[in-house]
Amino acid sequence: MPLIIITGYPSSGKTTRATQLHAYLQSKLTSTTSPRRNLKLHLISPHTLQIPRTSYSTAPLEKTARATEYSAIKRVLSKDDVVIADGLNYIKGYRYQLFCEAKALLTPSCVVHVAAPAEKCREWNAAREEEVERWEGETLENLVFRYEEPNGNARWDSPLFTVPWMDSGEECMAVWEQVWKAVCAEGVVVKANQATVLKPASESDYLYELDKTTQEVVSLVLDHQKNSGGGGELPVPECGKVLELPGQDLTVAQLQRIRRQFIALNRQHSVGKQRIRELFVEYFNGNFRD
């Protein structure tokens, strides 16, 4: 069942909204008239995983924290579970990864954006009594600066629901009802597609081809940056799609991270070798699209 991704600035009230949504869905699922009452409901957040705010103060610590959240979500995500992923979820490439995980299981997903303005988030953060619950000023500003707002036109951010930052119970209930109808109600169907649900391959050397083909694409990007700089579209041999490069040059570490993530997602869901290149190009582009 569905994956509901909560996103917003630090101290925007995400956890409050996630808790409200959890209570609303719990009442729906436990209703004696609900055909979905056999489903399990999970709320996963930095709080439930005991991830401290300081984990977002440096890139290595943040990477570890995000991997912990991702693993926890992936572990419980199934057709019989409803998962609320409460967290910053501010990187569009990360939201795309979560979207792919849900799509691979043929379960719907959506994004709930808690749209509090940055000034109000700073005010609420400063007013917190517990120091452990307060974001350090520099960390908060850095996360606000790097926040990639969800875009309802992108399939991994769709359907997109925006929650008002002002505490209006009536407006929130209307949003929760929309979320229920969009991804939880009986009859919601997710169709498989080649980009996320991969058909078994008969080739015995699939893993070799997966590694080799993705490395060829990474090398193509590095050669292009060395000779022509970053940005623009880069044709890929034997592929019907083009790489959409960001304006700034990508480091070897960034490229290898994307490559490792793609391999991890597709290691158990093999596809015909001729499709690997096209799927990797699409996954690569998804990490940088607005």
C-alpha positions in Angstrom: 0.0 0.0 0.0 1.0 3.6 -0.3 4.1 5.5 0.5 3.3 9.0 1.7 6.4 11.3 1.7 6.3 14.3 4.0 8.6 17.2 3.0 9.3 20.8 4.1 11.8 23.1 5.7 13.3 22.2 9.1 10.9 23.3 11.9 8.1 23.8 9.5 5.7 21.5 11.5 6.3 18.3 9.4 6.2 16.0 12.4 3.0 17.6 13.7 1.3 17.2 10.4 2.6 13.6 10.0 1.2 12.8 13.4 -2.2 14.3 12.4 -2.2 12.3 9.2 -1.3 9.2 11.0 -4.2 9.6 13.4 -6.6 10.3 10.5 -5.5 7.2 8.5 -5.6 5.1 11.7 -9.2 6.0 12.2 -10.0 5.2 8.5 -8.2 1.9 8.6 -9.7 0.7 11.9 -13.3 1.6 10.9 -15.5 -1.4 11.0 -16.8 -0.4 7.5 -13.4 0.0 6.0 -12.4 -2.6 3.4 -8.8 -1.7 4.2 -8.8 -2.5 7.9 -6.3 -5.3 7.4 -3.6 -2.9 6.4 -0.7 -1.9 8.8 0.2 1.7 9.3 3.8 2.9 9.9 5.2 6.3 10.8 8.9 6.5 10.1 10.8 9.7 11.0 14.2 10.8 12.4 12.4 10.8 15.8 11.3 7.2 15.6 14.7 6.2 14.3 16.5 8.3 17.0 18.5 10.3 14.4 19.7 13.5 16.1 19.6 17.0 14.5 23.4 17.1 14.5 23.4 14.4 11.8 22.6 17.1 9.3 25.6 19.3 10.3 28.1 17.5 7.9 27.7 15.7 4.6 29.0 12.3 5.8 26.7 12.3 8.8 23.7 13.4 6.7 24.5 10.6 4.2 24.4 8.0 7.0 21.2 9.4 8.4 19.5 9.4 5.0 20.6 5.8 4.4 19.1 4.8 7.8 15.8 6.4 6.9 15.8 4.9 3.4 16.5 1.4 4.8 13.7 1.7 7.4 11.2 2.7 4.8 12.2 0.0 2.3 12.0 -2.6 5.0 8.3 -2.1 5.8 7.1 -0.9 2.4 4.7 -3.5 0.8 1.2 -4.0 -0.6 -0.1 -4.6 2.9 1.5 -1.6 4.6 0.8 2.1 4.6 4.0 4.1 5.2 4.3 7.7 6.2 7.9 8.9 5.6 8.2 11.9 7.9 11.5 13.8 7.3 13.2 16.6 5.4 13.1 14.6 2.1 14.4 17.8 0.6 16.5 16.2 -2.2 14.5 15.5 -5.4 16.8 12.6 -6.3 16.0 11.0 -2.9 12.3 11.5 -3.4 12.7 9.9 -6.9 14.4 6.9 -5.2 11.5 6.4 -2.9 9.0 6.8 -5.8 10.9 4.0 -7.6 10.7 1.7 -4.6 7.0 2.2 -4.3 6.5 1.8 -8.1 8.5 -1.4 -8.1 6.0 -2.9 -5.6 3.0 -1.6 -7.7 1.9 0.5 -4.7 1.0 4.2 -5.0 2.9 7.1 -3.6 2.3 10.8 -3.0 4.1 13.8 -1.6 2.7 16.1 1.2 4.5 19.5 1.3 4.3 21.4 4.6 4.6 24.8 3.1 5.7 27.0 6.0 7.8 30.1 5.0 11.4 30.2 6.0 10.9 33.2 8.4 8.3 31.3 10.3 10.5 28.2 10.6 13.3 30.3 12.0 10.9 31.8 14.5 9.5 28.4 15.6 13.0 26.9 15.8 14.2 29.6 18.1 11.1 29.2 20.4 11.8 25.5 21.1 12.6 25.0 24.7 14.5 21.7 24.4 17.9 22.3 22.9 18.0 18.8 21.4 14.8 19.7 19.4 16.3 22.9 18.1 18.2 23.1 14.8 21.6 24.8 15.0 21.4 28.1 13.1 24.0 27.4 10.4 22.6 23.9 9.8 19.0 25.3 9.4 20.1 28.0 7.0 22.1 25.5 5.0 19.1 23.1 4.7 16.8 25.9 3.7 19.2 27.1 1.0 19.5 23.6 -0.4 15.9 22.7 -0.2 14.5 21.4 -3.5 10.7 22.2 -3.5 8.5 19.4 -4.8 7.0 20.0 -8.3 3.6 18.4 -9.0 4.5 18.2 -12.7 7.3 15.6 -11.9 5.9 12.1 -11.7 7.9 11.3 -8.5 6.3 14.3 -6.8 2.8 13.5 -8.0 0.2 13.6 -6.7 1.3 16.6 -4.6 -0.6 17.9 -1.7 0.2 21.2 0.1 -0.6 21.6 3.8 -1.1 25.2 5.1 1.4 26.3 7.7 -1.3 28.0 9.8 -3.0 25.6 12.2 -6.3 25.1 10.5 -7.8 21.8 11.5 -10.6 22.1 8.9 -8.1 22.7 6.0 -5.8 19.9 7.1 -8.7 17.4 7.3 -9.6 18.3 3.7 -6.1 17.6 2.6 -6.0 14.3 4.5 -9.2 13.3 2.8 -7.7 14.0 -0.6 -4.6 11.9 0.4 -6.9 9.0 1.4 -8.8 9.1 -1.9 -5.7 9.5 -4.0 -3.5 6.7 -2.7 -5.3 4.8 0.1 -8.9 4.2 -1.0 -9.9 0.9 -2.5 -9.6 0.7 -6.2 -6.3 2.8 -6.5 -4.2 0.9 -9.1 -0.6 1.4 -10.0 0.4 0.1 -13.4 3.8 -1.4 -14.0 6.2 0.3 -16.4 9.5 -0.7 -17.8 11.4 2.1 -16.0 10.7 0.7 -12.5 9.4 -2.8 -12.7 11.9 -4.8 -14.6 11.3 -8.0 -16.4 13.5 -11.0 -15.6 16.4 -11.4 -17.9 17.6 -14.7 -19.3 21.2 -13.5 -19.7 23.5 -15.2 -17.2 25.9 -12.2 -17.3 23.3 -9.6 -16.4 25.2 -8.3 -13.3 28.4 -7.9 -15.4 26.4 -6.0 -18.1 24.7 -3.8 -15.4 28.1 -2.8 -14.0 29.8 -2.4 -17.4 27.0 -0.4 -19.1 26.6 2.0 -16.2 30.3 2.6 -16.0 30.4 3.4 -19.7 27.8 6.1 -19.2 29.7 7.5 -16.3 32.9 7.6 -18.3 31.0 9.3 -21.2 30.0 12.1 -18.8 33.5 12.5 -17.4 35.0 12.7 -20.9 32.4 15.3 -22.0 33.1 17.4 -18.9 36.9 17.2 -19.5 36.6 18.2 -23.1 33.5 20.5 -23.2 32.6 21.4 -19.7 29.3 20.7 -17.9 25.7 21.4 -18.8 23.5 20.7 -21.8 22.4 17.5 -23.4 24.7 14.6 -24.1 23.8 11.9 -26.7 24.4 8.4 -25.5 25.4 5.8 -28.1 22.9 2.9 -28.6 20.3 4.8 -26.6 17.1 6.6 -27.6 17.5 9.1 -24.7 20.0 11.8 -24.0 21.8 12.7 -20.7 20.5 16.1 -19.3 23.6 17.4 -17.5 23.4 20.1 -14.8 25.1 23.4 -15.2 28.0 22.5 -12.8 30.5 19.7 -13.4 29.8 16.5 -11.6 32.5 14.9 -9.5 33.6 11.3 -9.8 32.1 10.7 -6.4 28.7 12.1 -7.4 28.6 10.1 -10.5 29.6 6.8 -8.8 27.0 7.4 -6.1 24.2 7.7 -8.7 25.6 4.6 -10.4 25.7 2.6 -7.2 22.2 3.6 -6.3 20.9 2.5 -9.7 22.7 -0.9 -9.5 21.4 -1.5 -6.0 17.8 -0.8 -7.2 18.1 -3.1 -10.2 20.4 -5.9 -9.0 17.4 -8.1 -8.1 15.1 -6.9 -10.9 17.0 -7.8 -14.0 16.1 -6.5 -17.4 17.2 -7.3 -20.9 20.8 -6.0 -21.5 19.6 -3.7 -24.3 17.4 -1.8 -21.8 20.0 -1.2 -19.1 21.5 1.9 -20.8 18.2 3.6 -21.4 17.0 3.0 -17.9 20.2 4.3 -16.3 20.0 7.5 -18.5 16.5 8.0 -17.2 17.5 7.4 -13.6 20.5 9.8 -14.0 18.3 12.5 -15.4 15.8 12.1 -12.6 18.4 13.1 -10.1 18.8 16.6 -11.6 15.3 17.5 -13.0 13.3 20.3 -11.3 
